[in-house]
Amino acid sequence: MYNNIERDEALIELVKKGDCEAFSPLIERYKLPLYKLVYRMVRNRDDAEDLVQEAFIKAYKAIDRFKSKSPFYPWLCRIALNHTLNFIKREKQGKLQSLETVQDTMMSKIDDPVEMTKQKILKEKISEAMTKLPDEYRTILILRVEEELSYDEISKVLEIPKGTVMSRLARARQKLREIFKETGGITQ
């Protein structure tokens, strides 16, 4: 009944008017990017799938509070982030591993086994260092580096001013450098 060409705004208006089927294309459109974001935070497929499903349920129930002039994905992303952070705090995992700055595609282009090993070690060091960052720094780095969101988009997702995004990002990078120095990792 609905196609992928339907704009988010049109679908949301239908949902607000009681057409629950209009929410399905939104789920299809955003489930993969949302899953990738949540998975990077919890590093567990089952938990990530559950958290994404629960985030969609929360979004559906709160759809009346969505401001129609705003973009939908940042709003949905904020719901998923809050839900994921609450999950992490409840579970007291504290072992979030994320920010895989050495992309798998980059790894596959390296033919030299020594370089491949170095890249793998670097990737592991980055993941380990990320687990030591406070949630607000880890989240902002994930959104900027992994999700490649702009400062404005991050500002909307986290509901903080753009200047705060920029300063937190700078502090997060500095803290990451400090962690690397302490652990004997990268110093640049």
Stockholm file with secondary structure:
# STOCKHOLM 1.0

chainA/1-188         MYNNIERDEALIELVKKGDCEAFSPLIERYKLPLYKLVYRMVRNRDDAEDLVQEAFIKAYKAIDRFKSKSPFYPWLCRIALNHTLNFIKREKQGKLQSLETVQDTMMSKIDDPVEMTKQKILKEKISEAMTKLPDEYRTILILRVEEELSYDEISKVLEIPKGTVMSRLARARQKLREIFKETGGITQ
#=GR chainA/1-188 SS CCCTTSCHHHHHHHHHTTCGGGGHHHHHHHHHHHHHHHHHHHCCHHHHHHHHHHHHHHHHHTGGGSCTTSCHHHHHHHHHHHHHHHHHHHHTCCCCCCCCCSCHHHHHHCCCHHHHHHHHHHHHHHHHHHHTSCHHHHHHHIIIIISCCCHHHHHHHHTSCHHHHHHHHHHHHHHHHHHHHHHTCCCC
#=GC SS_cons         CCCTTSCHHHHHHHHHTTCGGGGHHHHHHHHHHHHHHHHHHHCCHHHHHHHHHHHHHHHHHTGGGSCTTSCHHHHHHHHHHHHHHHHHHHHTCCCCCCCCCSCHHHHHHCCCHHHHHHHHHHHHHHHHHHHTSCHHHHHHHIIIIISCCCHHHHHHHHTSCHHHHHHHHHHHHHHHHHHHHHHTCCCC
//
